[in-house]
Amino acid sequence: MATRPPVGLPRLSRRSRILLIVGAVVLVGLITGSRLLGTYVNWLWFGEVGFRSVYATVLGTRFGLFFAAGLLVGGLLAINLIIAYRTRPVFVPVSGPDDPVARYRAVVGKRIKLFSIGLPVLVGLIAGTSAQADWQLLQLFLNATPFGVNDPEFGHDIGFYAFELPFYTWIMGWLFIATAVSFVGAVVSHYLFGGIRLAGRGGQLSGPSRTHLAIVAGVFILLKAVAYFLDRYTLLFSDRNDKFNGASYTDLNAVLPAKLILLFIAVFCAIAFFAGAVLRNLQLPAIATVLLVLSSILVGAAWPAVLEQFSVKPNAIEKEAEPIDRSIKATRQAFGLTDDKVESKPYAGKQNVSLDELKNDQATLGNVRLLDPAVISKTFTQFQQLRPFYGFPDKLDVDRYKVNDQLQDYIVAVRELNTAGIPSGQRDWINQHLIYTHGNGMVFAEASRVNSPADDGGNGGYPVFEVAQVGQNGEVQPGPFGVEQPRTYFGEMGTRADYAIVGGRGEGAPGEYDTDGSSYTYDGKGGVRIGGLFNKFVFAAAYGERNILFNSAVDEDSRIIFNRNPRDRVETVAPWLTVDADPYPAVVDGRITWIVDGYTTLDNYPYARRTALGEATNDSLPGVAQQPDREISYIRNSVKATVDAYDGSVTLYEMDQQDPVLKAWMGVFPGTVKANSEMSQSLREHLRYPEDLFKVQREMLSQYHVDNPRDFYSGVSFWDVPSDPTIDNATTVEAQQQSVQQQRDRQPPFYVLAGDPTGDANKVSFQLTSALVRLNREFMASYVTVRSDPDNYGKISVLTLNNEVKGPQQIQTTFLTNGEVSGELNLLAQRQTKVVYGNLLTLPVGGGLLYVEPIYIERASQNTQFPQLFKVLVSFGDKVGYAPTLSQALEEVLTGAAAQVPGEDTNGQPPTSTPSTPPSTTPADGQQGTELQQAVKDIQTALERVKTAQASGDFAELGNAYKALDEATKRFNTASTATTQSPSSVQPSPTPTG
């Protein structure tokens, strides 16, 4: 039958081809140009901080994986395409004049090199781009180290699961992809060149194509057999049972044997495919495939489901006892909660204590922190900001320093540069990047002290500030702890897009702002040199800013400082670390130094519980970066990193010398992590146990403190992290049921200076603490604390309570329902004064639990609002103390406790224990004072009548109570106005210092 010759694609003119080539070159240039630019900028930056070897290793590994994966996938595809082309039939019948396959066949035939090379190259580029992101898997595999601990099922070292198995699984995944892509390419090629024809009843398959496809399919199934072998080990990460992670009874007794059975069936099936390729008979491979599919359904899925449903679930406690025991031991090991690190002991939780018992806890009572670092940032800003282009983070930090050989905790903050505060009329490029380049100093406030009680006058209730800074004439004021260089170019308020050009200045160019009376020229080693024309051009292109090229202030000695956030700098130089969300500043050897905690983590540790890192570390604290919400089953605080606030230098120190994951990464990047012995004593004295690690550990402790598998399965002894009682939890029922909201409201842990709860109670220790309540109940279950002092760093103590002691939420309810407290706070609200509740601290004292909560007020009627410590709430047993000072409040609940508290006024003398009176009710004279006091009493009485009437449903009494409340409030307002107008009641407003 005569056929019409196939019609090819139209030919392009020479001009069109040139335009297409030029367009392709421009497109590739735009795509690769920005990447090359970013690579060069990163190369310069890593050279600045001295970690260029890290960048070179990462780049080399990425390139290696890119070419390896690209060659594997693209190369196998190319081989199969060539085989399909060379085994094509000599004569291919054409079904008709409009056969579409013939047209495409002709096009491909004329450009066979383009398709046989171009298509595999394109596929290889896609595969390589995807594979290069997994560089960490390869490096950990090449530098694997043993854990010295074997898994309880197969007896392999944990290092096999941490470093080797993930890489084997990754390799298997790419082999599957390469084989599948090759099979699809072979099928399409054979169809295009006539080896596969759909004509006829069942279609036609040529002998060479049958052999080719059978071999490729056989290889795929053989890979599946290898995958079944590796799947046996991944059972140790199973989450079949929602009560624990790891291989369950069903996994060990049904799924594990099934994997072995399927392995042998897969091998048989692969042999059948290879035999079919030789015999050119597809019946045997077809039968084997059906056998594999049916076996997968019956043996791999149905049998485990039947065993789980009819044998395990009715007897779950007995069947799962051994897996649960394995999970408990593995979880404790993976999260650093073994017996050598955690000390547990029962705690009495007394309701009454003697004076002698209080004296034994003088270290705790004498160091109760009154300043909440999450509340008083605005107070720091009001008194210590100095200029609008300086600022403080929303959450400040707690650290400790020695004063007269006595350890004292401080609220600390760096006065950082905040370019967003530059007045809008002055916010041009020169001011933002050349003039305002650095912050000025560090501010300290003793955490357990205010200048005076709030009701002594308008100046009371504020921190006592001490400052290290640059004075008006440019001289360094070192402050109480000897800061040698108070200028800060690196801090938490910096962003990745923020940069400053410092150093050499051209003739006549303005210097960097230092103070109103002086300018400054940076002389540190931080930043990348930008003086050369090429580097100017590079950074002008990187930031899209032509001023970098043409500004005369940028000369050969200039440096550009970028990537200024300490957390970002550590993450960049150590991409293998998970960085703590809250860096903190400290004075180390005379330098303002940012201390950043780094963690090594694993996704899969056999039998260990997996937890979402973002959820476990999320709580009610404001202004703290959130961790990525990825699941981990192992974590160690392996590295302590420091970032110099002046020159940005980054130093990594080995913290956990037993961590195998850290040892592996030190093998990947030799010389980047310094030995623990190189850490200075000054730095050791300011190390804090990291918050994010502690949050994860307390979540694990809430369940895995249980030893008995039966008790673990029932969950009756589980604990929980309490919700934060000091925030507004007034939400709908639906909102309360959302886990995200519950996680966000969890009470954060608190840094305190207190006595050792399981050792010498009179020895002051810097600790990170948390209360834990019983699961689904608000009574206290335990008190967990971990110490940060150099001689006992990382020791976790757990005090367990068996009697019903009120937890944080119940204590807060007790506070707010107290007649004196509720009456005064209601009056403050009526006078447009905002009440802010500080952190509710839980402290073990005398065998019982002492709760302390500072109350702050903000004058809502003023334009500038900032918290002022107003009163202190204290609870012990069933008593509540409420007074302007801690000693007065303690005396109300623990007789003799005031003697254990150091002086709280500016003269260092202990205040006398006097009845607390709100500042607004301080009498101007005797008559006015009597009227105010009587009005307050009447309001409190009316409020009690309102509560009683509401509870009883007596609406007539409720109306009378509201009427009495209204009358008492009017009398209070009248007397208060008279008091305010009295000359003796006028108080000076707070005056910023520093």
Protein Blocks (a to p, Z undefined) as FASTA:
>chain_A
ZZddddddddddfklmmmmmmmmmmmmmmmmmmmmmmmmmmmmmmmmnopmmmmmmmmmm
mmmmmmmmmmmmmmmmmmmmmmmmmmpcfbdcdfbfklmklmmmmmmmmmmmmmmmmmmm
mmmmmmmmmmmmmmmmmmmmmmgccehiacfklopafklmmmmmmmmmmmmmmmmmmmmm
mmmmmmmmmmmnopaccedjkopadfklmmmmmmmmmmmmmmmmmmmmmmmmmmmmcckb
mkbgcjdfklmmmmmmmmmmmmmmmmmmmmmmmmmmmnopaklmmmmmmmmmmmmmmmmm
mmmmmmmmmmmmmmmmmmmmmmmmmmmmmmmmmnopafklpccdddekiabdcfklmmmm
mmmmmmccfbdfklmmmmmmmmmnopakbccdfbdcdddddeehiacddddddddddfkl
pcfklmcfklmmmmmmcdedjddddfkbcfbdfklojkgoiacdddddddfkopacebjn
opablccfbdfkbcfkbccdehjddehiacddfbfmbccddfbfedjdfkbmklmmmmmm
mnopaklmmmmklcfkbccdehkbfklmmmmmmmmbccdfbdcdddeehiacdddddddd
dfbdghiacddfklmmgcfbehiacddddddfbdcdfbccdddfklopacdddfblmbmk
lmmmmmmmghkaccfklpcfklmmmcccdfklmmmmmmmmmmmmpfblklmmnommpccd
dddfkbcfbdcfklmmpmklmmmmpccddddddddfklcfkbccdddddddddehiabdf
bdcdddfbfklgoiacddddfbdcddfklmmmmmmmpmklmmmmmmmmmnopacdddddd
dddeehiacdddddddddfkbmbdcdddfbdcddehjbccddfbfklmmmmmmghklmmp
ccfbfnopacdddddddfklocfblklmmmmmmmmmmmmmmmmmmmmmmmnopaklmmmm
mmmmmmmmmmmmmmmmmmmmpmklpccddddeZZ
